[in-house]
């Protein structure tokens, strides 16, 4: 194990140290973290709690132990990719949410970043199929009501899918649904990586007057096979950090010529 440091470490450095210790020794204690990283026990526990929410470890009394690879959720890991763009998109999307509204929010890292931007909203109800989103709402959005859809839990990405999603939404119709996209092809539309995810997103769209896509610029152009859940002109708004070459704006304009792209 590395020798203790006298200076206070950054959060990313602390968390790397924690994972290194767990990998080598099978456990880490709050005392070890405090001594090595030069932080208080409150800070050490905050790090451990955050890492447990992301599936990186399992909290124990006074420390933490490893979790198996099978239960490490993939979505929180994706949050770190293009994180600044996703945060900006989330803030812009939050401007569309009014106090007291009920909204549908699909699964994904960008929609999770959007949920992080709803802390100032009051009296909202959030229906989602995303387990990580539900946990976040329950713990950090006390003024919001979390509602879970039905469905089969996909353990790898921690969201619900399948025919029970449609059943649970059968009597629901509301104003806005916020969805992420894994890719966009201008001649084809908005794509999801898996068929079950695409089916769920399409079902969500059936229950809202307006579909709002949250997508960073890296998703323009599919690098591998995906499944379409919406044609370019099926959506009302696309919130992006940037639109390379105006590709998305041009493809989604349709016959009315109206730009559907909003830049964060």
Helices and strands as residue ranges (DSSP letters): H 11-25, E 27-29, H 30-37, H 41-53, E 58-60, E 63-65, G 69-71, H 74-79, H 83-94, E 102-105, H 109-115, E 124-128, H 131-140, E 144-148, E 152-154, E 159-161, H 163-168, E 174-180, E 183-185, E 189-192, H 195-205, E 208-214, G 217-219, E 227-230, G 232-234, E 237-240, G 244-246, H 247-252, E 261-263
